[in-house]
């Protein structure tokens, strides 16, 4: 997973975990008892005993995920730094090749869901380096640890129960459920609840395998965007120049801050050369690095991408990569 920080030593990570947990009044020695409480919740929701035995067979406290959860590098760098790191020329070249290599499958999915192939490939590239980096953490252990840590117990407990449901339904390949330190899984790095809500069987074999089956990976990605409101004929956004007197409070993607493209132009917002959108299309201005950095006019599709990952940086990187590989 991008931004995952590996501790210098297991002892250092344990110290970090114990300090965090002690602030919550929890002792790592209590983890086994907490796991039993999770099993009880799962049984109450209809998860079978064989599934619980399989899922929790090797469950363990994963100290490093707590430190990783608290270190998000996107909060420590600028947009330009981020784009240089995640969008090197080599990735754009690989993405163009992937578009060509999987053209037929991508076109089938695009026609079915109304999502252009370049956005499917961009998300595939960013989330897992075209499937090469999916994470090797035991998802059940990671989610149980993060729930136990306490800051977002309800969220990670729900994700754990969703992961158990995936196993119960028989979608999991014949191996352990592996993923990122945060529990994101497969080539499109779905959280378990996203898998249940948006996972799609792309080849009609009755299973949804986002770890190994590209038809399912592409279909699931497109299904996510389509269900979240993708507009097939719209772009994601464009870089703009703001007037000197622009007020920062106008920026943001809250619904109330939307204006038509024509209204923004009347306020002095200038689109970059060659970019154009319908005057009546609703749009927002975003300032990823405040007024000191770049400015963008974004559209509904940008907000859809942010349902996937609530980061301006991430959504901009997806849009720019999609533009770079667009046919």
Secondary structure, DSSP 4 states (H G I P E B T S, - for coil): -TT----S-HHHHHHHHHHHHHHTT--GGGHHHHHHHHHHHHHHTT--HHHHHHHTTT----HHHHHHHT--GGGTS-HHHHHHHH--HHHHHHHHHHHHHTHHHHHHHHHHHT--HHHHHHHHHHHHTTTT----EEHHHHHHHHHHH-TTHHHHHHHHHHHHHHHHHT-S-SS--EE-TTS-BTTTTB-HHHHHHH---SSSSS---TTT-HHHHHHHHHHHHHHTT--TT---EEEEE--TT--GGG-S--GGG-EEHHHHHHTT-EEPTT----TTSEEEEE-TTGGGS-EEEE-HHHHHHHHH---HHHHHHHHHHHHHH--
